[in-house]
Amino acid sequence: MNLNELDLLEKELEFTTFSHQDALAIGNRIVQYAQENNVAVAIHIERNRVPVFTHLMDGTSEENYTWLFRKKRIVDHYNRSSAYIDERFTQSGASHAEHSLLSTAEYQAVGGSIPI
């Protein structure tokens, strides 16, 4: 996806209100979708930086959990999706890992985390 498409997707996923019940419904729907498509995913949803849904499916590991937070920190830092930040750096001919001042041990600009 290009930056315009990612920007539209982010806008589409903005909520005017967002409750813990919304997080539960979204998290459960993601789990259901992953099960239907035979993939194992790790899901973490926060509201105002408070965890309201976390689930690591069978087949995931501590590594998946670590990746969740590396991508989440990108969203927290830039307030954009991790895919958007990855694409923004890629289009400029750079990589986030090489050209940001953020530690790659703590921050990873790859798709998978979005601001809600």
C-alpha positions in Angstrom: 0.0 0.0 0.0 1.2 3.5 -0.7 1.0 6.4 1.8 -2.3 7.7 0.6 -3.9 4.3 0.9 -2.5 3.8 4.4 -3.7 7.2 5.4 -7.2 6.4 4.2 -7.1 3.1 6.0 -6.0 4.8 9.3 -8.9 7.3 8.9 -11.3 4.5 8.3 -10.2 2.8 11.5 -10.7 5.9 13.7 -13.4 5.7 16.3 -15.4 8.6 17.7 -15.8 6.5 20.9 -14.0 3.4 22.0 -14.8 1.3 25.1 -13.4 -1.7 26.7 -16.4 -3.6 25.3 -15.4 -2.4 21.8 -11.8 -3.7 22.3 -13.2 -7.1 23.4 -15.4 -7.3 20.3 -12.6 -6.3 18.0 -10.1 -8.6 19.6 -12.5 -11.5 19.5 -13.3 -10.8 15.8 -9.6 -10.8 15.0 -9.1 -14.1 16.8 -12.1 -15.6 14.9 -10.7 -14.3 11.5 -7.3 -15.8 12.3 -8.7 -19.1 13.2 -10.8 -19.2 10.0 -7.7 -18.5 8.0 -5.5 -20.9 10.0 -3.0 -18.4 11.1 -1.6 -17.7 14.6 -1.6 -14.1 15.7 -0.8 -12.1 18.8 -3.2 -9.2 19.5 -2.9 -6.3 21.9 -5.4 -3.5 22.2 -5.0 -0.5 24.4 -7.2 2.4 25.4 -5.3 5.5 26.6 -2.2 3.3 27.1 -4.1 0.8 29.3 -4.3 -2.8 28.0 -7.9 -3.8 27.4 -7.4 -6.9 25.3 -4.4 -9.1 24.8 -4.4 -12.6 23.3 -1.6 -14.8 21.9 -2.9 -17.7 20.0 -1.5 -21.2 20.1 1.5 -21.2 17.8 2.8 -17.8 18.9 5.6 -17.2 21.3 7.4 -14.7 23.4 9.0 -13.4 20.2 5.5 -12.4 18.9 4.8 -10.6 22.2 8.1 -8.7 21.9 7.3 -7.7 18.3 3.9 -6.4 19.4 5.4 -3.9 21.7 8.2 -2.9 19.2 5.5 -2.0 16.7 3.2 -0.4 19.3 6.0 1.9 20.3 6.2 3.2 16.7 2.5 4.0 16.9 2.9 5.7 20.3 5.9 7.7 19.0 4.5 8.9 15.7 0.7 8.5 16.2 0.6 6.7 12.8 0.4 3.1 11.9 3.6 1.1 11.9 3.0 0.3 8.2 2.6 4.0 7.4 6.0 4.8 9.1 7.7 2.0 7.3 6.3 3.1 3.9 7.2 6.8 4.6 10.9 5.8 5.2 10.9 3.4 2.3 9.6 6.1 -0.1 12.4 8.4 1.0 14.9 5.8 0.2 15.8 5.1 3.8 14.9 2.5 6.4 13.5 3.4 9.8 16.1 1.2 11.5 19.0 3.0 9.8 17.7 6.6 9.8 15.7 7.2 12.9 17.2 7.9 16.3 15.1 5.2 17.9 16.6 1.9 19.1 15.7 -1.1 16.9 15.6 -3.2 20.1 12.6 -1.1 21.2 11.0 0.2 18.0 10.2 -1.7 14.7 8.5 0.0 11.8 6.8 -2.8 10.1 3.1 -3.3 9.5 0.8 -4.6 12.2 0.1 -1.9 14.7 -2.4 1.0 14.2 -3.7 3.9 16.2 -7.4 3.5 16.9 
